[in-house]
Amino acid sequence: MKRPMKTLGLLRHAKSDWDDVGLRDFDRGLNDRGRRGAALIGRYIAQGRFTWDAVIASPAERVRRTIEASRLPLAPQFDQRAYLAGPGTLMDLLREIEGDPASVLLVGHNPGLQELLFRLVDPAQENELFARAARKFPTATFAVLELDIDRWDDLAAGCGHLVEFTRPRDLDPALGPEQRA
């Protein structure tokens, strides 16, 4: 088996704030739970084995606040096309990245990130992590795929293997699903 040549990280924005229903979707920030989740996942990512040569992010306020609350030393390239983008658009953004970095972190929204993961993972490479991601890709979740490609413009369906899938609740059960009365 050929060793994967590229690494793709996916980070979904943290839980957004719905207190001001008059705000446009694009302008919503994070609620307290979202800030806690972003900080926790940021600490986890910082202690992990992955580093990011490039970061592409949606310019939506909740994505910006997720990056800020994570305290990760990132210098994202904000791209309007990443806002609520589907997997095809996200793949186009990755294929266009300049400098052909070894690793890219994509920070954005669902369902696009989850659908991108589904598209990139080779069905023969589906594993328990994939099964967890298929059930749900919650806010502030971090996933990593190893991609069997030499260049980003080679990105194609089925070129990946999911090697990391961590949700805030995996790190702190208090950040699990909220109980409804």
C-alpha positions in Angstrom: 0.0 0.0 0.0 1.3 3.4 -1.0 1.9 5.8 2.0 -0.6 8.7 2.0 1.1 11.9 0.8 -1.3 14.5 2.1 -3.2 15.1 5.4 -6.6 16.9 5.6 -8.0 18.1 8.9 -11.7 19.0 9.2 -12.9 21.2 12.0 -16.6 22.0 12.3 -17.4 25.4 13.9 -18.5 25.2 17.6 -22.1 25.6 18.8 -23.5 28.9 17.6 -25.5 31.5 19.4 -29.2 31.7 18.6 -30.1 34.3 21.3 -30.4 37.1 18.8 -32.8 35.7 16.2 -32.5 39.0 14.2 -28.9 38.3 13.2 -28.2 36.9 9.8 -26.9 33.3 9.8 -23.5 34.5 8.6 -23.2 36.9 11.6 -24.0 34.5 14.5 -21.2 34.0 17.0 -20.8 31.2 19.6 -22.7 30.5 22.7 -21.0 29.7 26.0 -21.1 26.0 25.3 -19.6 26.7 21.9 -16.7 28.7 23.4 -16.0 25.9 25.9 -16.1 23.2 23.1 -13.8 25.3 20.8 -11.3 25.8 23.6 -11.3 22.2 24.6 -10.9 20.9 21.0 -8.2 23.5 20.4 -6.2 22.2 23.4 -6.6 18.7 22.1 -5.5 19.6 18.6 -2.5 21.5 19.9 -1.3 18.5 21.9 -1.8 16.1 19.0 0.5 14.7 16.3 -0.8 16.9 13.5 0.4 20.3 12.4 -1.2 22.5 9.7 0.8 24.0 6.8 -2.3 25.8 5.5 -5.8 26.6 6.8 -8.9 27.3 4.7 -11.9 28.7 6.6 -15.4 30.0 6.0 -15.5 33.7 6.9 -18.7 33.2 8.9 -18.6 34.8 12.4 -19.0 31.4 14.2 -16.1 30.0 12.3 -13.9 33.0 13.1 -14.9 32.8 16.8 -14.2 29.0 16.8 -10.7 29.6 15.6 -10.2 32.4 18.1 -11.6 30.4 21.0 -9.4 27.3 20.0 -6.3 29.4 20.6 -4.6 27.5 17.9 -1.8 29.4 16.2 -3.5 29.4 12.8 -3.4 31.9 10.0 -6.5 31.0 8.0 -7.2 31.9 4.5 -10.9 32.9 4.7 -12.8 32.1 1.5 -16.4 33.1 1.0 -17.0 29.9 -1.1 -16.4 27.8 2.1 -19.5 29.3 3.7 -22.1 26.5 3.9 -20.3 24.8 1.0 -21.1 21.4 -0.3 -18.4 18.7 -0.8 -17.8 19.6 -4.5 -17.0 23.2 -3.6 -14.8 22.2 -0.7 -12.9 19.8 -3.0 -12.4 22.6 -5.5 -11.0 24.9 -2.8 -8.5 22.2 -1.7 -7.5 21.5 -5.3 -6.8 25.3 -5.8 -4.6 25.7 -2.7 -1.3 27.4 -3.5 2.1 26.0 -2.6 0.9 22.3 -2.4 1.3 22.1 1.4 1.6 18.6 3.1 -1.3 19.3 5.5 -4.4 21.5 5.3 -7.0 22.2 7.9 -10.5 23.1 6.6 -12.7 24.9 9.1 -16.4 25.2 8.2 -19.9 23.9 8.4 -22.1 20.9 8.2 -23.5 19.2 6.2 -20.6 20.0 3.9 -17.7 18.7 6.1 -19.5 15.4 6.8 -20.4 14.9 3.1 -16.8 15.7 2.2 -15.6 13.0 4.6 -18.1 10.6 3.0 -16.9 11.4 -0.5 -13.2 11.2 0.3 -13.1 8.0 2.4 -12.5 4.9 0.2 -15.4 2.5 1.0 -12.8 -0.3 1.5 -11.2 1.9 4.2 -14.3 2.5 6.3 -13.6 1.8 9.9 -15.1 2.5 13.4 -14.2 6.1 13.2 -16.0 6.4 9.9 -19.1 4.7 11.5 -19.0 7.4 14.3 -18.7 10.2 11.7 -21.6 8.7 9.7 -23.9 8.8 12.8 -23.2 12.5 13.5 -20.5 15.1 12.9 -21.3 17.4 15.9 -20.2 21.0 16.4 -16.5 21.5 17.3 -15.7 18.1 16.0 -12.2 17.4 14.6 -11.4 14.8 12.0 -8.3 13.9 10.1 -8.0 12.0 6.8 -4.8 10.7 5.2 -5.0 11.1 1.5 -3.3 8.9 -1.0 -2.4 11.8 -3.4 0.8 13.5 -4.4 -0.7 16.9 -5.1 -3.9 18.7 -3.9 -5.1 19.0 -7.5 -5.2 15.1 -7.5 -7.9 15.2 -4.9 -10.6 12.7 -5.9 -13.4 10.6 -4.3 -12.2 7.6 -2.4 -8.6 8.8 -2.0 -8.7 8.9 1.8 -8.6 7.0 5.1 -10.1 8.5 8.3 -7.5 8.3 11.1 -9.0 10.7 13.7 -12.5 11.7 14.8 -12.8 13.5 18.1 -15.8 15.3 19.4 -15.8 17.7 22.4 -17.9 15.2 24.4 -15.2 12.6 23.9 -12.9 14.9 25.9 -15.5 16.1 28.4 -18.8 14.3 28.8 -20.4 17.6 30.0 -20.2 18.8 26.4 -22.3 15.9 25.1 -25.8 16.3 23.8 -28.0 18.6 25.8 -30.8 16.8 27.7 -34.2 18.1 26.7 -37.0 18.4 29.3 
